[in-house]
Amino acid sequence: MAEFTAKDVQALRQASGAGMMDAKKALDASSGDFDAALQALREKGLAKADSRSDRESSDGAVAIARDGNKVALVELKSETDFSAKAADFVALTQELADLVLAGGESAVDQKADTIDDMRIAKKENISLGKVALVDAPDSATVDAYLHTDQEGRGLNGVIVVAEGVDAETVHEIALHIAFAKPSALTREEVAAEDIEREREAALGVTKAEGKPEQAWDKIVEGRVSKWLSERVLLEQGVFGEKETVAQRIGSGSISQFVQAYIGE
């Protein structure tokens, strides 16, 4: 029988998130070797976590880090808001954003083990969502907006890069994106298969309405165009009003936007 104390078991439980009996068994199997027991529990926990990988992660947190016109955005996903609101979860999300700002999008790989350990400890499917780094030229106007809950957890993050547009207007567009959640900047960025799927759906509706066949093409194209205008940023009405984003920015341009929001 391996020699270890109750304090050893408690320390292993705190380090691994395992139950008391599992911690005891791991220490016994490793002849009291704490590190070996911790690794065994971690591997066991990862195996269980993998079985949860197909569970939906519809909650989480978003964090933004910024240095001038260089902005990083990271989304860390969880199954419940109970986990996502926890201080360690929010802190890890911000740490990931800081890493991306300093070292690029691949820098999140440095925290792969930490994310795995959190999956084990919280017994949830925790994973990275959107990870983005925007490094705009000095000539650009950049706005970064993060909507948070009362506890300070980021729920909706937006980065906008514009040229020839004043900072106040760019911020307004960032707020609009947070509100309207566009999926593309221009129609050209919308996936062809998505457009075709919508076209087929519009044709089905048009036929069901009993519209004359000679009018089908025009009606379908009109419906697809409206569908696109509701999803393309430059064609959306600012905060749902008549004036579009393209009209609001005038002769200026938006070259890029990034958004991540909880519940996407």
N, C-alpha and C positions, 0 to 999 in steps of 0.2 A: 504494500500500500504506500503510495507516494506521500511524502510529508509536506503539508501546506496548512496554513491557518485560515480562519474565517476571514481575516483581513485580506488574504490573498484571493479568496473567492470573491469578496466584495470588489476588490480592485479590478479583477478580471471582468466582472459583470459590468462595471462602469465603463471599462475600456471597449467592451465588445457589444454591449446591449443585450447580452444573452441572459437567460434565466439562471437561477441559482443552481439547479440540478445540472444544467448543461455546463455551467462553469466548473462545477465540481468534477464532472465526468472528464472534461477536457484537461484539467490539471492532473487528474489521476492517470489519464492515458499518456500524458507527456512527462510523467514522473516528477511533477511539480515545476516543470520548465514553463515559466510564465509566457515567454515569447512564442514558444511552440504551441501552447494552448490557445493563445490569442489568434495565431495564424489558422489553427484548425477550426476555431469558431468562426473566423472570418470566411473561410472557404465554405463552411456549412451554411452560413448566412447568405453568401452570394448565390449558392445553389438554390436556396429558397427564393431569393430575390429574382432570380432568372425566371422562376415559375410565375412571377407576377408581372413579367414584362409586357404581356398582352393586355393588361388592365389599363383602362383609360386614365390618362393624366390630364385632367381638365382644369386643374388649379395650379398654383405656383406663384412665382414672383418675377418681376422684371427690374433690372438695374441698369443705370447709365453712368459712364465715366467719361469725363471730358478734359481735354487740354487744348484750348484754342479751337481751331477748326478740325481737330481730330477727336472723334467721338466713338465710343464703344457702347454696344447694347447687348445684353445677355438676358435670356429667359431661362429660368430653371423651373421645370414642371414637376407637379406632385398630384396625388390623387385627391387630397383634401385640403381645405383652407386651414385646418388645425395644424397640419405640418408646415404649410407655406407661411403661416403667420409667426412661426417660432423664430426666436432671435437668431439661432444658429443657421437656419435656412436663409433668412434675409441677409445675414452677414456673408454667407457663402456666395450668394448671388452677386452681391456687390464686389466681393473679392475676385470673382470670375470676370466681372466687367473691368476691374482695374488691371487684371492680367492681360486681357485682350487689348486694352489701351496701350499697355507697355510693350507687349510682345506679339500682337497680331491674333487673328482668330484661332490659330492652332494652339495658342497658349493655354486654352482651357484643358488641354490634355494633361497638363501638370496636376490637375485636381481630379483626375479620373478616380483614383483610389478614395479620395475624400467623398466624392459623390456616391461611390459604391458603399462606403461605410455608412453614409446617411440612409441609403436605401435599406440597409440591414437594420440599423437602429430604429428607423421609423416604420419599418415593415410596409413600405409603400413602393410603388413604381415611380421612382424619382429619376428624371433624365433631363438632359439639356434640350431646350427648345431652340429658338432662334439665337444665333450668335453672329454679330455683324460689327465690322469696323469701317467707319467712314473717315477718310483722310482728305478733306477738301482743300483746294488751293486758297491762298490768302485773299484772292480776289472774290471769293464766294462769301455769301452770307449764310451762316449755319445756325439753325435753332434746334435745341434738344429739349424735349418736354417729357416729364414723367409725372403721371397722375398716380397718387398714392392713397392708401386708406388711412384711417385715423392712427394706426400704429406705425405708419411709415413704410409699409410694404408697397413696392411698385406694382401697379396693376396694368398700366397702359403706357408704353414708351414709344416716343416718336423722334426721329431725326429727319430734318429737311435741309437740303442744300439748294441754294438759289443763286442766280446771277442777275444783277441789275434790279434787285428788289430790296426795299428797305427792311431793316430788322423787325420793325413792328408788324409789317405785313407778313413776313416769313413766320413770325411767332403765331400770328392769327391762322395761317395755313396749317401750322403744326397742331394747333388746337382743333381745327376742322378735321384733320386726319384722325386725331384721337376720337372725335365724335362720329365721323362718317365711315371710317375703316375701309378706305379704297384698297383694291387688290392690285392695281397697276397704275403707272404714271400716264401711259398713253394706250390707245387701242392696240398698237403693235406689240405691246408686251403681254397681252392676254393670250393665253394658250389657244392654238387653233382648235384643239379637240374640245375645249370648253365652249367655244363659240359654236362649233358644229352641234354639240349636244343641246345648246340653247335653241339653235335654229330648228332642230328636229322637234323639240318640245313646243316651240311656237307654231310650227306647222300643224302639229297634232291638235292644238287648241283652236287654231284657225279653221281647220276642217270640221271639228266638233261644233263650232259655232254656225256652221252652214254657210260660210262665206262663199261667194262665187269663185270657181276655180281660177278664172283669169285674173283674179285680184290677189291670189294667195302669195305670190312672190313679193309684191309690194307691201302687203300687210305683215308678212313674216320679217322682211328686212327692217320694217319700222319697229317691230317689237324687239328684234335683236339689237337695233341701234339704241333703243331706250334702255335695254338691259345693260349694254356696255356703258352708257352714260352714267348709270348709277354706280358703276364700279371703277371707272377710270377717273383718277384724281382731277386732271385738268378740266374734265367735263362736268364734274359735280358742282351743284350749287353750294356756295359757301354757307355752311350751317343749315343747308336745306332751303336756302333762299334762291331767288331767280338768278342772281349774278353768279357766274361760274368762277372757278378758281383761275382759269385762263384769263378771264376778263379782269379779275381782281389784281393779278400781277402785271397786267398791261404789257409793255414791251420787254419785260423781264422774262426769265425762264427758271423753271425748276429742273435741275439735272438728276436729282435722286431723292428718294425718301425711303425710310425704313421704319417699320412698325412691328411691335410685338405686344399682344395684349392677352390677359388671362381670360380663358373661356373660348379661345379661337378654335 
